[in-house]
Amino acid sequence: MQQRQIGPFTVSAIGLGCMNLSHAYGVPPSAEQGERVLLAALDAGVTLFDTAALYGFGANEKLVGQVLRRHRSEFTLASKGGMAGVGFSDGVKRVIDGSPQAIRRDCENSLRNLQTDVIDLYYLHRWDKKVPIEDSVGAMADLVAAGKVRAIGLSEVSEVTLRRAHAVHPVSAVQTEYSLWSRNPEIAVLKACKEIGAAFVAFSPVARGFLSDTPLDLAALDAKDIRRGMPRFAPENFAANQNLLPPFKALAAAAGCTSAQLALAWLLHKAPHIIPIPGTTSVPHLQEDLGADQVQLSLDTIAAVEALINQNTVTGARYNAQASSEVDTETF
């Protein structure tokens, strides 16, 4: 597989987003199936595994730690803090807390869950707008100084916030949703990452399963599937967006690849500092995704897919109002 740089680490050009194995899309697969996917990724040459304290409220980190601890020297491990599950009288709830004490607490919990002494790349999962970014990043810098973290990253931040953070401590990566149908990073963050030497890690690069050859059935989505609350998957918007798929599949066929591979190959062709991290619960889908590494796209194909799917042709916002208020990204 091609290799790319993320901070001090050289990693596979396509990493694995582990969230799907424990979180967000309804009932997660069994631990045995999660283990199969993780080990298949490692065997296929994936050397960047991405998890977070939030995913399954620690369950995903525990899965990754249990399965991959024997192979710890073979890959770069990324996790995130500053947004995690907190226990209340009526159950565990997601809380964004970027205070230094919360960041230290989240990191210690992650180290235990991951069964490791150090996290290679540690992200601030969301900027807590009640806390100056300088304070949150300062706490993360302390984790680096203590040897608990090797490099730091940010998730879902604007160029301005990125540059403020980078002035406190070098930022090795920014992780944000980026795909043909989520193009906001093109406004400023992609360029800023290149200028400061940070990698850009693209999550949901296959548009949460939309840009694939397997049709999504809205009616079949689990009641707790996060896509049920996303405007692009609302029935009327989804119906409009589906009109984009037949010509997209035709472009993929002409390029000699699947739709998912075209979506990933497009990202790989955009810039050498971009690293997509697709997630899946299926070994065959994993193998399909990783095949994008070998897809070559012509300039005409790139232009055609960008003209077909972009911020002007997709119907519906990326997030609902509540989720949009929690991110710090530029919008078109």
Secondary structure, 3 states (H helix, E strand, C coil): CCEEEECCEEEECCCEECHHHCCCECCCCCHHHHHHHHHHHHHCCCCEEECCCCHHHHHHHHHHHHHHHHHHHHCEEEEEECEEEEEECCEEEEEECCCHHHHHHHHHHHHHHHCCCCEEEEEECCCCCCCCHHHHHHHHHHHHHCCCEEEEEEECCCHHHHHHHHHHCCEEEEEEECECCECHHHCCHHHHHHHHCCEEEEECCCCCCCCCCCCCCHHHCCCCEHHHHCHHHCHHHHHHHHHHHHHHHHHHHHHCCCHHHHHHHHHHHHCCCEEECCCCCCHHHHHHHHHHHHCCCCHHHHHHHHHHCCCCCCCCCCCCHHHHHCCCCCCC
